[in-house]
Amino acid sequence: MINSEAFTKRLQKIIEYYGETASSFAEKIGVQRSSISHILSGRNKPSLEFVLKVLSTFPEVELYWLLNGKGTFPNITTSEKIAHTPTPSNISKEIVEAKIASNKKIERIVIFYSDGSFENFEK
């Protein structure tokens, strides 16, 4: 069971983190302003649809943290993954930098594509 008071505090933390007002937050996630107001006041509990809208709009919010306060916010690992995801243009640069930084030799490189295929490059 969700502790409504604790959930409200976490929701308020999300709203403040993104510099939103309750009204602008409601607009961003696609709910009525009254929904936010009622949840923040403790009148209503959040619906599953509401929680899913928050999660899909703000990927730094973890489901487990939002529901029961366990975990972290913002989800640093998600933010770091987005910021450090290699792209084809910087893969070779990263490989060269890694090789220079260590005395280890690269034996094999595997590239996975979004269609499920892959390429395997061996020395």
N, C-alpha and C positions, 0 to 999 in steps of 0.2 A: 504494500500500500504506500502511496506517495504521501510524504509529509508536506501538506500544502504550504505551510508557513516557510519551510526550508526551500521548497521549490520556488516560491515567490521571490525569496532572496537571491537565488541563483538566476532567475529570469531577470531580475533588476540588475544584477551584475553584468549580464550579457548586454542589456540595453545600454548601460553606462559605458561598457567597454567599446561598443561601436559608436558611441556619441549620439545615440538616437533619443528621441522622445518616445513616449508610449505610442503616440499617434503615428509617428514615422515608422516605428518598428512594426506596428500592425499593418501598415501599408506594404512594407517590404516583404513580410511573410504571407500577405494575402488574407488577412482576417479583419473583421470589423474592429474598430477602436474600442467598442464596448467589451469585446472579448478580452482584450489586454487589461482593461480597467477592472473587469470582474475577477480576473485571475489575480491581479496585483492586490486587490482589496480583500481577497480570500473568500469572496462570495461564491465563485465557481472554481472547480478543479479543472486542470487542463485536459483536453481530450487527446486521444492518440493522434488524431489528424493535426491538432495544434502542435504537438511535440514534433511530428514528422516535418511539418512546415518549417519549424525553427531549425531543425537539423539539416534540411536540404538547402536552406537559404544561407546558413552560417556553418560551413564545414569545420570550423575550429571548435565547435561545440560537440562534446562527446555525449552520446545517449546516456551512458551509465552515470556520468557526472550530473547531467541535467536532471535525471530522475531521482538519484539518491545521494548525490554529493561525493561519490567516490571516483577518484581519478583527478584529472587536471583540467583547468580552463585558463587560457585557451590551450587547445590541444597542440602543443609545440611540435610533436612529430608530424602531424598533418601539415602544419605550416612549413616545416622544414622540407618535407617531401615535395610540396608544391614548388618551393623556391629552388630546390636542388635537383629536380628531375632532369636527367641528362637529355639533351636534344641531339639530333644527328650532327648539328653544326659544332657542338662542343664535346662530343665523345672523344674524338681523336686528341683534342687538347688535354682532356682529363687523363687519357691513357699516357700521353707523353709526360705530363707532370707527375703522374704516379710512378712511372719508370725512373724518372730523374730523382725523385725523392727517396727511392729505396734501391737497394742493390739487387732486388729480386727481378727475375726475368719473367715476362709474360709468356705463357705457353699456349693459352687458348682464350679466345674471345667469342662469346655467344651473344648475338643480338636477337631479341624477341620482338616480333611485330604485332600490331594490334589485331591482325586477322588470324593469329594463332600460329603463324609460320615463324621460322627462325633461320638464322645463318650461323654456321659454326666456322670459325677461323682458327686453324691450328698452325703452329710453327713447323 
